[in-house]
Amino acid sequence: MNAERAQELLAAERQRIERALTDLQDPTVEEDLATEEPADHGTDLYERELEDGLRAQLRRELQALLRAEQRLAEGTFGLSVESGAPIPDDRLEAFPLAERTVDEERRLRGR
């Protein structure tokens, strides 16, 4: 994959991640819990925990993006961080943050 295409893909990923993080920020002030129905407490807690999990995942993706941008700057984007083997362009098109080949990723995940 050429550097220009890689840069386009990474820029799109950055935009997606930053937009998602912005969308998850709740600008409203917490409602007074004393006035809510008890069932609403469980729903609110579930939603907060779900959003916390999504934010954590997006922060991990942002870190992976920073590593990918660093590899692009170093000229190693598209090469496995594990073996140095080329990562197929099709994989990078689908998942620009890929750091390993599919086989390496499967081994890492124990599948």
Rosetta blueprint (number, residue, H / E / L):
1 M L
2 N L
3 A H
4 E H
5 R H
6 A H
7 Q H
8 E H
9 L H
10 L H
11 A H
12 A H
13 E H
14 R H
15 Q H
16 R H
17 I H
18 E H
19 R H
20 A H
21 L H
22 T H
23 D H
24 L H
25 Q L
26 D L
27 P L
28 T L
29 V L
30 E L
31 E L
32 D L
33 L H
34 A H
35 T H
36 E L
37 E L
38 P H
39 A H
40 D H
41 H H
42 G H
43 T H
44 D H
45 L H
46 Y H
47 E H
48 R H
49 E H
50 L H
51 E H
52 D H
53 G H
54 L H
55 R H
56 A H
57 Q H
58 L H
59 R H
60 R H
61 E H
62 L H
63 Q H
64 A H
65 L H
66 L H
67 R H
68 A H
69 E H
70 Q H
71 R H
72 L H
73 A H
74 E H
75 G L
76 T L
77 F L
78 G L
79 L E
80 S L
81 V L
82 E L
83 S L
84 G L
85 A L
86 P E
87 I L
88 P L
89 D H
90 D H
91 R H
92 L H
93 E H
94 A H
95 F L
96 P L
97 L L
98 A L
99 E L
100 R L
101 T L
102 V H
103 D H
104 E H
105 E H
106 R H
107 R H
108 L H
109 R H
110 G L
111 R L
